[in-house]
Amino acid sequence: RNAGLPVLVVGDIDRGGVFASFFGTVALLSREDQACVAGFLVNKFRGDVSLLEPGLEMLQDLTGRRTYGVLPFRHGLGIDEEDGLRVSLRGAVRESVVAPPLGEDVLRVAVCAVPLMSNFTDVDALAAEPGVVVRFVDRPEELADADLVVVPGTRGTVRALDWLRERGLADALVRRAAEQRPVLGVCGGFQLLGEHIEDDVESRRGHVDGLGILPVRVRFAREKTLTRPEGEALGERVEGYEIHHGVADVTGGDPFLDGCRVGQTWGTHWHGSLESDGFRRAFLREVAAAAGRRFVPAPDTSFAALREEQLDRLGDLIEQHADTDALWRLIESGAPQGLPFIPPGAPA
Protein backbone atom coordinates (compact mmCIF):
# COMPACT_ATOMS: atom_id res chain seq x y z
CA ARG A 1 0.00 0.00 0.00
CA ASN A 2 1.06 3.59 -0.53
CA ALA A 3 3.32 4.62 2.33
CA GLY A 4 2.71 8.34 1.73
CA LEU A 5 0.02 10.39 3.40
CA PRO A 6 -3.17 10.71 1.34
CA VAL A 7 -3.61 14.18 -0.11
CA LEU A 8 -6.69 16.11 -1.21
CA VAL A 9 -6.32 19.12 -3.48
CA VAL A 10 -8.71 21.81 -2.21
CA GLY A 11 -9.91 24.42 -4.69
CA ASP A 12 -11.58 27.79 -4.07
CA ILE A 13 -14.28 27.84 -6.74
CA ASP A 14 -15.30 31.35 -5.73
CA ARG A 15 -12.10 32.60 -7.42
CA GLY A 16 -12.90 30.79 -10.68
CA GLY A 17 -10.95 28.28 -12.77
CA VAL A 18 -11.13 25.54 -10.17
CA PHE A 19 -11.23 22.58 -12.61
CA ALA A 20 -8.20 23.80 -14.56
CA SER A 21 -6.45 24.37 -11.24
CA PHE A 22 -7.22 20.83 -10.05
CA PHE A 23 -5.99 19.20 -13.25
CA GLY A 24 -2.93 21.41 -13.64
CA THR A 25 -1.86 20.98 -10.01
CA VAL A 26 -1.85 17.18 -10.30
CA ALA A 27 -0.22 17.15 -13.76
CA LEU A 28 2.72 19.25 -12.55
CA LEU A 29 3.58 16.82 -9.75
CA SER A 30 6.09 14.02 -10.01
CA ARG A 31 4.87 10.46 -10.43
CA GLU A 32 5.65 9.74 -6.76
CA ASP A 33 3.73 12.77 -5.52
CA GLN A 34 0.79 12.13 -7.83
CA ALA A 35 0.43 8.68 -6.28
CA CYS A 36 -0.44 10.37 -2.98
CA VAL A 37 -3.17 12.59 -4.44
CA ALA A 38 -6.41 10.75 -3.72
CA GLY A 39 -8.80 13.38 -5.04
CA PHE A 40 -10.32 16.80 -4.68
CA LEU A 41 -12.48 18.97 -2.46
CA VAL A 42 -14.35 21.99 -3.81
CA ASN A 43 -14.64 24.95 -1.44
CA LYS A 44 -16.89 28.05 -1.40
CA PHE A 45 -19.47 26.91 -3.96
CA ARG A 46 -22.52 29.10 -4.48
CA GLY A 47 -25.61 27.53 -5.99
CA ASP A 48 -27.07 24.13 -6.86
CA VAL A 49 -24.47 21.35 -6.57
CA SER A 50 -26.24 19.35 -9.31
CA LEU A 51 -25.11 22.01 -11.80
CA LEU A 52 -21.51 21.17 -10.89
CA GLU A 53 -21.80 17.41 -11.32
CA PRO A 54 -20.94 17.24 -15.07
CA GLY A 55 -17.70 19.07 -14.34
CA LEU A 56 -16.89 16.76 -11.44
CA GLU A 57 -17.52 13.70 -13.64
CA MET A 58 -15.26 15.10 -16.35
CA LEU A 59 -12.55 15.79 -13.79
CA GLN A 60 -12.73 12.16 -12.61
CA ASP A 61 -12.54 10.88 -16.18
CA LEU A 62 -9.44 13.01 -16.86
CA THR A 63 -7.58 12.32 -13.63
CA GLY A 64 -8.96 9.02 -12.33
CA ARG A 65 -9.63 10.76 -9.03
CA ARG A 66 -12.94 11.52 -7.38
CA THR A 67 -14.18 14.64 -5.59
CA TYR A 68 -14.86 14.00 -1.92
CA GLY A 69 -17.16 16.94 -1.30
CA VAL A 70 -18.43 20.35 -2.33
CA LEU A 71 -18.47 22.82 0.56
CA PRO A 72 -20.91 25.73 0.21
CA PHE A 73 -19.91 29.36 0.58
CA ARG A 74 -20.72 30.67 4.06
CA HIS A 75 -20.70 34.37 4.89
CA GLY A 76 -18.93 35.30 8.07
CA LEU A 77 -16.93 32.08 8.31
CA GLY A 78 -13.39 33.12 9.14
CA ILE A 79 -10.40 30.83 9.57
CA ASP A 80 -6.87 32.00 10.34
CA GLU A 81 -5.31 33.55 7.23
CA GLU A 82 -1.71 33.43 6.14
CA ASP A 83 -1.63 35.10 2.74
CA GLY A 84 -5.01 36.69 2.07
CA LEU A 85 -5.84 40.36 2.49
CA ARG A 86 -8.81 40.09 4.74
CA VAL A 87 -9.66 40.07 8.40
CA SER A 88 -10.33 36.36 8.61
CA LEU A 89 -12.13 35.97 11.94
CA ARG A 90 -15.03 38.13 10.79
CA GLY A 91 -14.82 36.87 7.22
CA ALA A 92 -14.10 40.07 5.26
CA VAL A 93 -12.11 43.28 5.18
CA ARG A 94 -14.12 45.41 7.53
CA GLU A 95 -15.33 48.89 6.73
CA SER A 96 -18.07 48.83 9.34
CA VAL A 97 -18.38 47.60 12.90
CA VAL A 98 -19.76 44.06 13.26
CA ALA A 99 -20.66 44.54 16.91
CA PRO A 100 -21.54 47.94 18.41
CA PRO A 101 -19.05 49.61 20.74
CA LEU A 102 -19.53 49.50 24.49
CA GLY A 103 -18.35 53.08 24.89
CA GLU A 104 -19.39 56.20 23.00
CA ASP A 105 -16.74 55.86 20.26
CA VAL A 106 -15.43 53.25 17.89
CA LEU A 107 -11.71 52.72 17.49
CA ARG A 108 -10.35 52.89 13.93
CA VAL A 109 -7.36 50.71 13.06
CA ALA A 110 -5.49 51.14 9.76
CA VAL A 111 -3.24 48.25 8.70
CA CYS A 112 -0.56 49.08 6.14
CA ALA A 113 -1.03 46.53 3.36
CA VAL A 114 2.69 45.84 2.92
CA PRO A 115 3.92 43.34 0.32
CA LEU A 116 4.31 39.72 1.45
CA MET A 117 2.22 40.43 4.54
CA SER A 118 2.06 37.52 6.98
CA ASN A 119 0.60 36.34 10.30
CA PHE A 120 -2.86 37.78 9.87
CA THR A 121 -4.05 36.65 13.27
CA ASP A 122 -2.36 39.74 14.73
CA VAL A 123 -5.02 41.75 12.91
CA ASP A 124 -7.82 39.26 13.57
CA ALA A 125 -7.47 39.72 17.31
CA LEU A 126 -8.12 43.45 16.96
CA ALA A 127 -11.11 42.85 14.69
CA ALA A 128 -12.59 40.49 17.27
CA GLU A 129 -13.24 43.41 19.63
CA PRO A 130 -16.70 45.03 19.46
CA GLY A 131 -16.36 48.62 18.34
CA VAL A 132 -13.00 48.17 16.56
CA VAL A 133 -13.01 48.94 12.84
CA VAL A 134 -10.11 47.39 10.93
CA ARG A 135 -9.20 48.27 7.37
CA PHE A 136 -6.19 47.77 5.09
CA VAL A 137 -4.66 50.90 3.59
CA ASP A 138 -2.13 51.75 0.90
CA ARG A 139 -2.29 55.57 0.76
CA PRO A 140 -1.00 58.10 3.30
CA GLU A 141 -4.28 60.03 3.47
CA GLU A 142 -5.94 56.88 4.80
CA LEU A 143 -3.95 57.19 8.01
CA ALA A 144 -5.44 60.58 8.86
CA ASP A 145 -8.52 59.34 10.75
CA ALA A 146 -6.91 56.20 12.20
CA ASP A 147 -6.62 55.91 15.97
CA LEU A 148 -4.01 53.17 15.58
CA VAL A 149 -1.80 52.30 12.62
CA VAL A 150 -0.40 48.78 12.47
CA VAL A 151 2.69 47.97 10.39
CA PRO A 152 2.33 44.18 10.23
CA GLY A 153 4.70 41.29 9.75
CA THR A 154 6.08 40.60 6.30
CA ARG A 155 8.31 38.03 4.65
CA GLY A 156 10.14 40.87 2.89
CA THR A 157 11.10 43.60 5.37
CA VAL A 158 13.29 45.67 3.03
CA ARG A 159 10.78 45.30 0.19
CA ALA A 160 8.02 46.51 2.54
CA LEU A 161 10.19 49.48 3.52
CA ASP A 162 10.66 50.40 -0.15
CA TRP A 163 6.91 50.10 -0.69
CA LEU A 164 6.12 52.40 2.25
CA ARG A 165 8.50 55.01 0.85
CA GLU A 166 7.18 54.73 -2.68
CA ARG A 167 3.61 55.18 -1.46
CA GLY A 168 4.35 58.11 0.83
CA LEU A 169 3.32 56.05 3.84
CA ALA A 170 6.82 56.18 5.33
CA ASP A 171 6.71 59.97 5.72
CA ALA A 172 3.17 59.73 7.10
CA LEU A 173 4.32 57.23 9.73
CA VAL A 174 7.25 59.43 10.76
CA ARG A 175 4.92 62.44 11.12
CA ARG A 176 2.40 60.37 13.02
CA ALA A 177 5.02 59.15 15.50
CA ALA A 178 6.29 62.71 16.02
CA GLU A 179 2.72 63.79 16.79
CA GLN A 180 2.45 61.05 19.46
CA ARG A 181 -0.32 59.22 17.61
CA PRO A 182 -0.33 55.43 18.17
CA VAL A 183 1.67 53.16 15.85
CA LEU A 184 2.31 49.43 16.37
CA GLY A 185 5.01 47.58 14.45
CA VAL A 186 5.00 43.77 14.57
CA CYS A 187 8.01 41.66 13.55
CA GLY A 188 9.04 42.99 10.10
CA GLY A 189 6.92 46.06 10.80
CA PHE A 190 8.92 46.57 14.01
CA GLN A 191 12.23 46.12 12.21
CA LEU A 192 11.59 48.76 9.55
CA LEU A 193 10.61 51.32 12.21
CA GLY A 194 14.19 51.16 13.49
CA GLU A 195 17.35 53.06 12.57
CA HIS A 196 18.83 50.68 10.05
CA ILE A 197 18.80 47.09 8.79
CA GLU A 198 21.77 44.94 7.82
CA ASP A 199 20.31 42.38 5.42
CA ASP A 200 22.58 39.94 3.63
CA VAL A 201 20.00 37.14 3.90
CA GLU A 202 16.52 38.09 2.73
CA SER A 203 16.95 40.99 0.29
CA ARG A 204 20.77 40.88 0.26
CA ARG A 205 20.78 44.65 0.10
CA GLY A 206 23.26 45.06 2.93
CA HIS A 207 22.88 48.31 4.88
CA VAL A 208 19.41 49.86 4.53
CA ASP A 209 18.21 52.89 6.47
CA GLY A 210 15.01 52.33 8.43
CA LEU A 211 12.41 54.96 9.30
CA GLY A 212 14.33 55.99 12.42
CA ILE A 213 11.27 56.06 14.66
CA LEU A 214 12.49 53.50 17.19
CA PRO A 215 16.04 53.14 18.65
CA VAL A 216 16.60 49.72 17.09
CA ARG A 217 19.29 48.29 14.83
CA VAL A 218 18.50 45.07 13.01
CA ARG A 219 20.85 42.44 11.62
CA PHE A 220 19.47 39.54 9.59
CA ALA A 221 20.79 36.16 10.73
CA ARG A 222 20.83 33.14 8.43
CA GLU A 223 19.09 30.97 11.01
CA LYS A 224 15.53 31.92 11.92
CA THR A 225 14.52 32.72 15.47
CA LEU A 226 11.69 30.34 16.41
CA THR A 227 10.40 30.74 19.96
CA ARG A 228 7.18 30.75 22.01
CA PRO A 229 7.81 33.57 24.51
CA GLU A 230 5.74 34.48 27.53
CA GLY A 231 5.91 37.66 29.54
CA GLU A 232 4.06 40.62 30.97
CA ALA A 233 3.13 44.01 29.59
CA LEU A 234 0.72 46.71 30.75
CA GLY A 235 0.14 44.65 33.86
CA GLU A 236 -1.15 41.62 31.94
CA ARG A 237 0.26 38.22 31.06
CA VAL A 238 1.12 37.84 27.38
CA GLU A 239 1.93 34.85 25.19
CA GLY A 240 3.18 34.99 21.63
CA TYR A 241 5.49 33.42 19.09
CA GLU A 242 8.51 34.59 17.10
CA ILE A 243 9.50 33.54 13.57
CA HIS A 244 12.03 35.88 11.94
CA HIS A 245 15.57 36.29 10.62
CA GLY A 246 16.04 39.79 12.02
CA VAL A 247 17.97 40.18 15.28
CA ALA A 248 17.13 43.47 17.01
CA ASP A 249 19.58 45.47 19.07
CA VAL A 250 17.37 47.80 21.13
CA THR A 251 19.38 50.80 22.30
CA GLY A 252 16.73 52.91 24.04
CA GLY A 253 13.07 53.51 24.76
CA ASP A 254 10.94 51.61 27.25
CA PRO A 255 10.89 47.77 27.18
CA PHE A 256 7.90 46.24 25.41
CA LEU A 257 7.63 42.48 24.74
CA ASP A 258 11.33 42.08 23.86
CA GLY A 259 11.00 45.19 21.71
CA CYS A 260 10.56 48.78 22.77
CA ARG A 261 8.21 51.72 23.06
CA VAL A 262 8.93 55.39 22.43
CA GLY A 263 6.01 57.69 23.15
CA GLN A 264 3.03 56.18 21.34
CA THR A 265 5.07 54.03 18.95
CA TRP A 266 5.34 50.39 19.95
CA GLY A 267 7.46 47.65 18.38
CA THR A 268 7.75 43.94 19.06
CA HIS A 269 8.84 40.71 17.37
CA TRP A 270 6.02 38.87 19.13
CA HIS A 271 3.25 37.65 16.87
CA GLY A 272 0.06 36.59 18.61
CA SER A 273 0.44 38.89 21.61
CA LEU A 274 -2.93 40.52 20.88
CA GLU A 275 -4.59 37.12 21.19
CA SER A 276 -3.97 37.43 24.95
CA ASP A 277 -7.32 38.93 25.90
CA GLY A 278 -6.29 40.91 28.98
CA PHE A 279 -3.28 42.43 27.25
CA ARG A 280 -5.28 43.30 24.14
CA ARG A 281 -7.85 45.16 26.21
CA ALA A 282 -5.15 47.02 28.15
CA PHE A 283 -3.38 47.96 24.93
CA LEU A 284 -6.59 49.24 23.32
CA ARG A 285 -7.35 51.32 26.41
CA GLU A 286 -3.92 52.97 26.02
CA VAL A 287 -4.58 53.60 22.33
CA ALA A 288 -8.02 55.03 23.03
CA ALA A 289 -6.63 57.38 25.69
CA ALA A 290 -3.86 58.60 23.36
CA ALA A 291 -6.37 59.08 20.53
CA GLY A 292 -8.90 60.86 22.72
CA ARG A 293 -11.56 58.25 22.01
CA ARG A 294 -14.23 57.22 24.51
CA PHE A 295 -13.80 53.58 23.58
CA VAL A 296 -14.36 50.76 26.07
CA PRO A 297 -13.03 47.23 25.34
CA ALA A 298 -15.52 44.44 25.93
CA PRO A 299 -14.71 42.69 29.23
CA ASP A 300 -15.61 39.19 28.03
CA THR A 301 -14.28 38.87 24.46
CA SER A 302 -12.31 35.62 24.16
CA PHE A 303 -10.32 35.36 20.96
CA ALA A 304 -9.66 31.65 21.56
CA ALA A 305 -13.39 30.98 21.93
CA LEU A 306 -14.20 32.91 18.76
CA ARG A 307 -11.56 30.94 16.84
CA GLU A 308 -12.93 27.66 18.19
CA GLU A 309 -16.44 28.70 17.15
CA GLN A 310 -15.26 29.27 13.58
CA LEU A 311 -13.48 25.92 13.45
CA ASP A 312 -16.64 24.21 14.72
CA ARG A 313 -18.64 25.87 11.94
CA LEU A 314 -16.16 24.63 9.36
CA GLY A 315 -16.27 21.16 10.89
CA ASP A 316 -20.06 21.16 10.60
CA LEU A 317 -19.81 22.10 6.91
CA ILE A 318 -17.41 19.24 6.23
CA GLU A 319 -19.62 16.78 8.09
CA GLN A 320 -22.69 17.87 6.12
CA HIS A 321 -21.20 18.27 2.65
CA ALA A 322 -18.22 15.93 2.37
CA ASP A 323 -17.99 12.13 2.28
CA THR A 324 -16.53 11.81 5.76
CA ASP A 325 -16.65 7.98 5.72
CA ALA A 326 -14.46 7.96 2.62
CA LEU A 327 -12.16 10.55 4.19
CA TRP A 328 -11.72 8.32 7.26
CA ARG A 329 -10.82 5.41 4.99
CA LEU A 330 -8.14 7.58 3.38
CA ILE A 331 -6.73 8.45 6.78
CA GLU A 332 -6.65 4.80 7.83
CA SER A 333 -5.47 3.22 4.56
CA GLY A 334 -3.73 5.89 2.51
CA ALA A 335 -4.38 6.94 -1.06
CA PRO A 336 -6.02 4.32 -3.33
CA GLN A 337 -3.65 2.11 -5.30
CA GLY A 338 -3.32 2.25 -9.07
CA LEU A 339 -4.19 5.94 -9.52
CA PRO A 340 -3.20 6.97 -13.06
CA PHE A 341 -0.18 9.15 -13.74
CA ILE A 342 -0.95 12.38 -15.63
CA PRO A 343 2.10 13.49 -17.62
CA PRO A 344 2.77 17.25 -17.78
CA GLY A 345 1.23 18.68 -20.93
CA ALA A 346 -1.48 16.02 -21.11
CA PRO A 347 -4.64 17.37 -22.80
CA ALA A 348 -7.32 18.44 -20.37
N, C-alpha and C positions, 0 to 999 in steps of 0.2 A: 504494500500500500504506500501511497505517497507520504514521505516523511515530513514534507513541508506543511506549514500551517495553511488551511484553506483561506482563500481570499475572495472577497466580493468587491467588485468595482461599483462604487456609488456615484450616481450622476445627478446633478442638479438640473432637472428639466426646465425649471423656471428661467434659466439662462439661455435655453435653446441649444440645438445641436447635440442632444444627449445621445442619440443612436450612433452618430459618427464618432462621438467621443468614446463611447463604449468599445466600438470595433477598433478604432485607431489605437486606443490604449493597450488592448490585448495584442494587436498585431506588432506593436513596437517592442514587446517584451521578448526576451530570449526563450528558447524552447523550455528550459528548466523552470523559468518563472511562469510561463503560460500554464504549465502543468498544475500550478497551485491555484490558478484562477478558476473558481467553481462556477461563477455566474455574476449576476448583476442585481442592483437594487436601485430603483428609480425614486428620487426624492423631490418633494415640493411640486407634485402634480396638481393641476387645477382642472376640474371637470370630470367627465364620465370615463371611468377606467376602460370601459368596453371599447371606446374610440381608440385606445392605445394598443389594444391587443394585436391587430395586424402587424404593427411595428415590432412588438415583442416577439411574435412568431417568426418574423423575418430575421430578427437578431439571433434567435436560436438556430435557425437554419444556417446562417452565415458563420456562426462561431461554435456551434455545438454546445452552447451553454445557456441555461435557463435564467429567467429573472425571478428572484425569490420574493419580490414584493414591490408594490407601488405605494409610497407614502404620500398622503395628501398634503397640500400646502396648509399651514396653520399660522394665522396671524398671531403675533405676540409670543411665539415660541422662540426663546433665545437660549442658545447654547454657547459656551465660551468660544470666542473667536480668536484666531491667530493672525489671519491675513486679510480680513474683510473690513472695509470701512463702514462699520455700523456699531451701534451700542447693542451688544448681543443679548444682554439679559432682558431688555424690553423689546427686542425684536426689530428695531429700526433706528436710524439716525433720528434723534429727537429734536424737534423744533417746538414742541409744546410739552407741558408737564403732564405726565401720566397720572400722578396722584397729586392732589392739592397740597400746598404748603401748610405746615402747622402754624407758622408765624404769619406776619403780614406781608412778607416779601418772598419771592422766589430767589434762588441763587443761580446765576448764569455762569456756566463753565464753557470756555472755548478751548478746544483741543487742536493744536497745530497738526495738520494732516501731513506729517513729514513722510518722505519716501521710505519704503521698507519698514513701515511702522509695525510694531510687534507688541505682544502681551496686552491684549485688549481688555483683560479683566481689570486692569488698573482703572480704566474708564468705566467699565460696567459697575464697579462698586459705587462710584459717584452717582451714576444714573439710577441706582437702586433706591436712592433717598427721595422720599416725597418732597416736592418743591424744588428739586434740582433739575435744571434744564441743561442738557449736554448737547453741544453741536461741534462738528469738525469745521475748521476754517483754513483758508489758504490765502487770505488777503489781510493786510494790516488794519484796514478800517473795521474789520470784523472783531478786533480785540477791544474796540472802544467801549462797548457796553458790558464787557465781561467782568464778572466779579473775581474770577479765577481763570488764569491761563495755564494749561498743562502742556508742557513739551514732553511727549511720551518717549518710550523706548523705541529704538530703531536698530535694524541690523546693519545700518550704514551711517555711523555718526558723522563722519566728515561730509558725506553726500548730503545728509540732512542739514548740516550747517551751511553748505553751499546753497541749498534750496531756500533756507530761511533768508539768506542775504539777497538772493535773486528776487525773491518775492517782496522784499521790504519788511518782512516780519522780524528780522534780526534787529533793525533799528527800533521797531515798535516795542520789542521786548526790553531793549536797553532803556528806552524812555519809561516804560512801565515800571521797571525795577527802580529807577531813580525817583519815581513818583510814589514809591512805597505802596504799589498796588500788587496784590498777590500773584505770584508765579510759582509753579511747581515743576521741577525737572526730574524725570524718572529715568534712571540708567543712562542710555545714550543722550536723553534730553538733559540730564544732570551734567554729563561730561561736556557738552557743547556750551553750557553756561559758564564754564570755567575760563581760565586765562589762556591756556594753550593745550594742544593735543600733540603727542608724539606718536604717529601711527605708521609703523612699518609692517603692519600685519593685515589690516582690513582694507584700507584704501591705498596703502603704501605711499602716502603723500609726505611722510616725514613730519616736519614741524608745521603745524597749522594753528593760527591764532583762533582762540575761542571768542565768545562774546564778552568776556571779562566782567561778568556780573558777580560771579562767585570766586572766592580765593582758592581755586582748585587747579592743579596741574595733572594732566592725565597722560599716562604712558600705556600703550597697547602691548600686552603680553601675548606670546604665542599660545600659551595654555589658557583656557577659559577658567574664570572663577565660577564655581558651582557650589553654592551653599544654601542652607535653610536657616537664616539667622532669626533670633528672637531678641527682643529688647523692650525698652520703654521709651515713650515720647509723649509729651503733653499730659503726663500723669496716667497714661494708659499702657497696658501691655500690647505689644505689636509682634506679629509674625510676618515673615515674608520669604522671598527667595531671590537669589542672585544668579544671573547667567550672563557673563560679559567678559570681553577681553581687556577692557580698560581698567587700569589700576590708578586710583585717585590719590593724589597727595594733597590733603586738605591743609592749608596754611593759615586759616583764620576763620572768622565767623563763629557762630554758636553750633555745637554738635547737634546733629539731627540724623538719626538712623544710619550711622556710619557715613553720613554725608555732612552737610552743613546748612546753616541758615544765616542769611544776612538781611536784616530788615524783614520785608515780606516776600523775599525770594527763598525758596526751599529747594534743596537738591539731595537726592538719595539714589543709591544703586538698588534699593530694595523694591522689587516688584511685589505686588500682593499686599502691601502694608495697609492699603485702604479697605481690604477685605476684613480687617480687624474692626469690628463694629464700634467699640468704644473709642478707639483712636480716630476712626473716620469722623465720628460725631464731634470729637474735640477739635479736630483739624478744621472742619467746616464751621464750627463756632468762631474759631480764630479768623478764618477767611471772611465770614459775615461781619465780624466786628471791624476788620480793616476796610471792608468795602462799604461800611455804613448801612448794611442791610439788616432788616428786622426778620431774619431767617432763624427758624428753630428746627434743628434736626429731630427726626422722629425717634423717640426713646426705645422703640421695640423693633426696628428694622434689623433683620438678620440676613446678611448676604448669603451665608451658607444655606439657610433654609430656602431662600429664593432660588438658589442654584439647584438644590435638590428637587424643588417643585418643578422646575423646567425639565430636569432629567426624567422625572416621573412621567411628565406629559409626553416626552419623546418615547419612553418605554411603552406607554399605552398605545401610541400610534403604531409602533412596531408590532406589538401583540395583536392589534386589530387588523393590520393591513399587510403583514408579511407572513410567510410560511414558516412559523417559528419551529414546528416539528422538523422540517427539513434543515433549518439552520442548526438545530441541536445535533442532528445527524452529522452535519459537516464538522461541528466542533469535536464530536466524539470519534469520527472516522477519517477526517481529512477530505481533501478534494476528491471527487469521483475519478476513477481510473479511466484511461483511454480517451481523455479529452483531446480533440483534434488540435494540431499545431497550425496556426495561421501565419504564413510567411509574410514579412513586411512587403507591402506593395500588392498584396492580394486584392482582387476586385471586391468592393463592398456591394 
